[in-house]
């Protein structure tokens, strides 16, 4: 046998031997963490198997990537690791200044089965699970997911009550904290405004948020503006984010009912951020749209009357060149019917002033500000908004 042939034969025999030696419960995965949008945490996550640490992730500063969305930070562990049987977490919750620290047992057999089955991502492609994600939320609520590509499977939920107020006996820190929370920048930040509008929904992280069969569409009364670019980002009650670039928003004709099928179920947003602009950037509108709190009930009523495949449509009315705003409306629609649920106002960007002249916030009719339940008192922002009468 030629020397080269012997070399390759030995090489493939070694590779095959190594592959056969790999344990059936050992996989290529990494540790990751998550926090709800507008509810930052500073976490440390560590996974164990039979009492031995096998992987971990941490971050030195607070971050809020969105519930279920992974964030960067220090990650440790071997490439191929056994499926963990337990986890230790600790984090500082910025919303309430509580420090949480706890350990939990993981449903290892369930996780092992998921690793073996793989996951179907949002594009319909089968993916290997590559991340185990620990999400930490206010109220001591922890959710564990497994992710592969854009595929995401919830594994379990935990709750810890082992908490203490972060540095409560440090007068210098408390003075600094008070000054920071009462600064104009903090009070009028998007984060503080979001909490003022939607509160801290402790129970939703404990129980989980329901998903509904619907999709999002866009339309405009002016057909010559249909080639404008549209971006819509939805924020759900639990701090998840719905990105329009992940699920491209279809353009719907203004006077025709949508005839498309719903692609997949998703949580309902409590607020939309919308940007609609010409491709040359000379005409540009933005709006922060607070949606009705009973949107889920309105969907169910609509389905009883008109059936499934419901779209939540964002529509722009005709614009006036002489006003610093334009109006729009939101409705539920499918091939059989349409029901308008609210109107909103979008602020026009002033190119000369390089700013918006009026507030971007729109509130639905009869909106009620939630009762504040956080441990740290909220300082009310100087929020200007438009509301439908």
TANORMO-V126495 format. One line per field, one symbol per residue. ss: DSSP state (h for helix, s for strand, l for the rest). Layout:
ss = ???
//
This chain:
ss = llhhhhhhhhhhhhhhhhhhhllllssslsssssllllllsssssssssllsssssssllllslllllllsllssssllssslllssssssssllllssssssssllhhhhhhhhhhlsslllllsslllssssssslllssssssssllssssssssslllssslllllhhhhhhhhhhhllhhhhllhhhhhhhhhlllhhhhhhlllssssssssssllhhhlllssssssssllllsssllllllsslllllllllllllssslsssssssssllllllsssssssllllhhhhhhhhhhhhlllsssssssllllllllsssssssssllllsssssssssssssllllssllllsssllllllllllllllllllllllssll
//
